Amino acid sequence: MRIRTSAPGKLFLLGEYAVLSGAPALLTAVDRRVAVSVEDSTSGSWQVSAPNLGIENLALGPDGELPSGLDPRVRSSLRVVDAVREAVLAVASPRPRPLAISIGSSAFSLDGHKLGLGSSAAVAAALTAALGAALGIDRDQETLFRLADAAHRNAQGGVGSGGDVAASVYGGLIGYSQGAVPVPLRWPAELEIMAVVTGEGSPTTRLVAGVAEYAAENPAGHRADIERLSALAERAAAALADPDEFLSLANSYFSALSQLDAHAHVGIVSERHRELHDMATRVGGAFKTSGAGGGDVGLAFSHRGEPARRLSATLTRAGALIVPLGFLAAGLQEDPPL
């Protein structure tokens, strides 16, 4: 028995931070994929390998749990794996035979730089599907999403919206609100998306926790900032019908994120982000951070054709690195197919 699954990474197009307070978010799946395989263990015990993390045939506990005395860094890198195992085993019966798990996520880095494409969410999605297939649980999209999202949230200490897991499971372009089934949307053919490396990656949990601290210290200020973002996020799906409206909305959302960061002081928006934003707007495009912000990949938008070439040339001359990504990628896949 050998089961192979894969799941795509994601990028938030609009709705970051506001989605944590119930507003809708717009996300796309991208063509960098996590690959997972699960097969019967030949050693008689559970094992896990993640070559790009330097983990090879690590022996696990009797039910696949992480062993005691494990190096803290290794334990941290495997916390999503352990959370998924626990979530899937909780709904599986009888007690499973030992399995060997292999995970490949090297596509989510570029020259050693983590791109912020949601590798942990993609691991959660792909591993949930693989273990689900191996253990005979129901694997419709909604069930897989609920299991993977709960496990991912548990691994992150309850932080996050679940949008990244939804994009990994469903793929394409989705409108996502917490607690609701994602809505498939259509990206306008007239608009181009570019992913831009903006610096060193920043941990999502640190940035989100920093905004939560700001909310605790200044509830009224935080509420005003989130309401500003939420009002813009509510317009995102409708704005897809008008490319100019969407470009304007993306720039407005960046400005609202900048206001939030100016009050929270956590580093969502950097000086480099502001430079790229100004360059993009000068040539008729838009630029914004994506996801939690910090140093992860940013997004540039423009009309297709000459406007896109002009924006690309402007960003490249400024030393920005445009990452070759395919957008609207397929969601969770299983071999044999789901």
C-alpha positions in Angstrom: 0.0 0.0 0.0 1.3 3.4 -1.0 -0.7 6.6 -1.2 0.6 9.8 -2.7 -1.1 13.2 -2.2 -0.2 16.8 -3.0 -1.5 20.2 -2.0 -0.8 23.7 -3.3 0.5 26.7 -1.4 -1.6 29.9 -1.2 -1.5 33.7 -1.3 -3.9 36.0 0.3 -5.0 38.6 -2.3 -7.2 40.6 0.1 -8.8 40.3 3.5 -5.7 39.7 5.7 -6.3 40.4 9.4 -9.9 41.4 8.8 -10.7 37.7 8.1 -9.8 37.0 11.8 -12.8 39.2 12.8 -15.3 37.6 10.4 -14.7 39.5 7.2 -14.3 37.6 3.9 -10.9 37.0 2.4 -9.8 36.4 -1.2 -7.2 33.7 -1.7 -5.5 31.9 -4.6 -3.8 28.6 -4.7 -0.3 28.6 -6.3 1.6 26.0 -8.2 4.2 25.2 -5.5 3.0 22.0 -4.0 3.8 19.8 -0.9 4.1 16.1 -1.8 3.2 13.4 0.8 3.4 9.7 0.6 2.2 7.2 3.1 2.9 3.5 3.0 3.1 0.4 5.3 6.2 0.6 7.4 8.7 -2.1 6.7 10.4 -1.5 10.1 7.3 -2.4 12.2 7.1 1.1 13.7 5.8 4.4 12.6 8.4 6.6 10.8 8.5 10.0 9.3 10.9 11.5 6.7 11.1 15.2 5.6 14.4 15.4 3.6 14.4 19.2 3.2 14.2 19.5 7.0 17.0 17.0 7.5 14.7 14.3 8.9 15.2 10.8 7.6 13.3 7.7 8.9 12.7 9.2 12.3 11.1 6.4 14.5 7.9 7.5 16.1 5.9 6.1 19.0 3.5 3.2 19.0 0.6 5.3 17.5 2.9 7.6 15.5 3.3 10.2 18.2 6.5 12.2 18.5 9.0 10.4 20.8 10.0 12.0 24.1 13.5 13.6 24.2 13.2 14.8 20.6 15.3 17.8 19.8 13.1 20.9 20.3 13.8 22.2 16.8 12.8 18.9 15.2 9.7 18.7 17.4 8.7 22.2 16.3 9.2 21.4 12.6 7.0 18.3 13.0 4.2 19.8 15.2 1.8 20.1 12.2 2.5 16.4 11.3 1.8 15.3 14.8 -1.4 17.4 15.0 -2.7 15.9 11.8 -1.9 12.4 12.9 -3.8 13.0 16.2 -6.8 14.5 14.4 -7.1 11.7 11.8 -6.5 8.9 14.3 -9.3 10.4 16.5 -11.9 9.6 13.8 -10.3 6.3 12.5 -10.9 2.8 13.8 -9.6 0.3 14.5 -6.1 1.1 15.7 -4.0 1.5 12.6 -1.0 -0.5 11.5 2.4 1.3 11.6 2.9 3.7 8.6 5.9 5.4 7.0 5.3 9.0 6.1 7.4 11.1 3.7 6.9 14.8 3.2 8.5 17.1 0.6 8.1 20.8 0.8 11.2 22.2 -0.8 9.2 24.0 -3.5 8.1 26.5 -0.9 11.6 28.1 -0.6 13.7 30.0 -3.1 17.5 30.0 -2.6 17.0 29.1 1.1 14.4 31.9 1.5 11.0 30.8 2.8 8.4 32.4 0.5 5.5 32.5 2.9 3.2 30.4 0.6 1.6 28.5 3.5 3.8 25.3 3.5 2.5 24.2 6.9 -1.2 24.5 5.7 -0.3 22.5 2.5 1.3 19.8 4.7 -1.8 19.7 6.8 -4.0 19.3 3.8 -1.9 16.7 2.0 -1.2 14.6 5.1 -4.8 14.6 6.2 -5.8 13.2 2.8 -3.0 10.6 2.8 -3.6 9.3 6.3 -7.4 9.5 5.7 -6.9 7.2 2.6 -4.7 4.9 4.5 -7.1 4.6 7.4 -10.3 4.5 5.5 -12.0 7.7 6.7 -14.5 9.8 4.7 -12.5 12.1 2.4 -14.9 14.5 0.8 -13.5 18.1 0.5 -15.4 19.5 3.4 -14.4 16.7 5.8 -10.8 16.9 4.8 -10.8 20.7 5.2 -12.4 20.6 8.7 -9.9 17.9 9.9 -6.8 19.7 8.3 -7.9 23.1 9.6 -8.5 21.9 13.1 -5.1 20.2 13.2 -3.3 23.2 11.7 -4.9 25.5 14.1 -4.0 23.3 17.0 -0.4 23.1 15.8 -0.3 27.0 15.7 -1.7 27.5 19.1 -5.1 28.5 17.9 -3.7 31.3 15.7 -4.9 31.8 12.1 -8.1 32.0 10.0 -8.0 28.7 8.2 -8.0 30.5 4.8 -4.6 29.0 3.9 -5.8 25.4 4.6 -9.0 26.2 2.6 -6.9 27.3 -0.4 -4.8 24.2 -0.2 -7.8 21.9 -0.1 -10.1 23.6 -2.6 -7.6 25.3 -4.9 -8.3 28.0 -7.5 -9.6 31.3 -6.4 -11.8 31.3 -3.4 -13.7 33.7 -1.2 -13.3 32.5 2.4 -15.0 33.4 5.7 -14.3 31.6 9.0 -16.8 28.9 9.6 -18.2 28.9 6.1 -17.6 26.6 3.1 -15.2 28.5 0.6 -16.9 30.0 -2.4 -15.2 29.4 -5.8 -14.6 32.7 -7.7 -13.4 33.7 -11.2 -10.2 35.8 -11.7 -10.6 38.5 -14.3 -8.7 37.7 -17.5 -7.8 41.4 -17.8 -5.7 41.4 -14.6 -2.1 40.1 -14.0 -0.8 39.0 -10.6 2.9 39.0 -9.8 4.5 37.6 -6.7 7.5 39.7 -5.4 10.1 38.7 -2.9 10.2 41.6 -0.3 12.8 40.4 2.3 13.4 37.8 4.9 10.3 35.8 6.0 8.6 36.7 9.2 6.7 34.1 11.4 2.9 34.5 10.9 2.3 33.6 14.6 4.6 36.5 15.8 2.8 39.1 13.6 -0.7 37.9 14.5 0.2 37.7 18.2 1.5 41.3 18.0 -1.7 42.6 16.6 -3.6 40.7 19.3 -1.5 42.4 21.9 -2.4 45.8 20.3 -6.1 44.8 20.5 -5.8 44.1 24.2 -4.0 47.3 24.9 -6.1 49.6 22.7 -9.5 47.9 21.9 -11.1 50.9 20.4 -8.1 51.7 18.1 -7.9 48.1 17.0 -11.6 47.9 16.3 -11.4 51.0 14.1 -8.5 49.6 12.2 -10.2 46.2 11.6 -13.5 47.9 10.6 -11.6 49.9 8.0 -10.0 46.7 6.6 -13.3 44.8 6.8 -15.2 47.4 4.8 -12.7 47.0 2.0 -12.6 43.2 2.2 -16.4 43.1 1.8 -16.0 44.7 -1.6 -13.4 42.3 -2.9 -15.5 39.7 -4.7 -17.7 42.3 -6.4 -14.5 44.3 -7.5 -13.4 41.3 -9.5 -15.9 42.4 -12.2 -14.1 45.7 -12.7 -10.3 45.6 -13.0 -9.8 49.3 -12.3 -11.9 49.0 -9.2 -9.9 46.0 -8.0 -6.6 47.8 -8.5 -7.9 50.7 -6.5 -9.2 48.4 -3.8 -5.8 46.6 -3.5 -4.0 49.9 -3.0 -6.6 51.0 -0.5 -6.2 47.8 1.4 -2.4 48.3 1.6 -3.0 51.8 3.0 -5.3 50.4 5.6 -2.8 47.6 6.5 -0.2 50.4 6.9 -2.4 52.2 9.3 -2.9 49.0 11.4 0.8 48.5 11.5 1.5 52.1 12.4 -0.6 51.6 15.5 0.4 48.0 16.3 4.1 48.4 15.6 4.7 44.8 14.6 6.3 45.0 11.2 3.5 44.1 8.8 4.6 46.8 6.4 8.2 47.7 5.8 9.9 50.6 4.2 10.6 48.3 1.2 6.9 47.6 0.9 6.1 51.3 0.7 8.8 51.8 -2.0 7.3 49.0 -4.1 3.8 50.3 -3.5 4.8 53.8 -4.7 6.5 52.4 -7.8 3.5 50.3 -8.7 1.0 53.1 -8.4 3.2 55.5 -10.5 2.8 53.1 -13.4 -0.9 52.5 -12.9 -0.6 49.2 -11.0 -1.0 48.2 -7.3 1.2 46.6 -4.7 0.4 45.2 -1.3 1.7 42.8 1.3 0.2 39.3 1.3 -0.9 37.3 4.3 0.5 38.3 7.7 3.0 40.6 5.9 6.5 41.1 7.2 9.2 39.8 4.8 7.1 37.2 3.0 6.1 37.5 -0.7 4.2 40.7 -1.7 1.7 41.1 -4.6 1.7 43.4 -7.6 -1.3 43.8 -9.8 -1.9 45.4 -13.2 -3.8 45.2 -16.4 -2.4 42.5 -18.7 -0.2 43.3 -21.7 1.9 46.4 -21.8 0.9 47.7 -18.3 2.0 44.4 -16.8 5.3 44.5 -18.7 5.9 48.1 -17.6 5.2 47.2 -14.0 7.4 44.2 -14.1 10.3 46.2 -15.6 9.8 48.9 -13.0 10.0 46.5 -10.1 12.9 44.6 -11.6 15.0 47.8 -12.1 14.4 48.5 -8.5 16.0 45.2 -7.5 12.8 43.4 -6.7 12.7 39.7 -7.5 9.5 38.5 -9.3 8.9 34.8 -8.4 7.6 32.7 -11.3 4.4 31.3 -9.8 1.3 29.9 -11.4 -1.9 31.1 -9.8 -5.4 29.6 -9.5 -3.7 26.2 -9.1 -5.5 22.9 -8.6 -6.3 22.0 -5.0 -5.7 18.8 -3.0 -4.9 15.8 -5.2 -4.6 12.1 -4.4 -3.2 9.2 -6.3 -5.5 7.4 -7.0 -7.8 10.5 -7.5 -10.1 11.6 -4.7 
